Amino acid sequence: MATKAPFDLRQHLEVETPEHVVLDLEIAGVGSRLLAAVIDSAIVTTIMVAGGLLAAVLAGLGLIPRHGGAWLAAVAVGLAFALGNGYC
């Protein structure tokens, strides 16, 4: 078994399974959680922008009405809400 340095500030969680196997898990710090949040936000933003561009192209081709009214806005808001809250 390797010895740990006294200045190691990483937090670990040891879990013993019913089969007596010890799992040593490193707990994520603030930096890795922040990076994950930035990556998730970039993915959601990219999907939303791509959806908006797709809707603009389809409206330009005449496949969906340019002035769709309240129902089209409601569908767009509902999809954005579902994507933003359902992604994580």
Secondary structure by P-SEA (a helix, b strand, c coil): cccccccccbbbbbbbccccbbbbbbcccaaaaaaaaaaaaaaaaaaaaaaaaaaaaaaaaccccccccaaaaaaaaaaaaaaaaacc
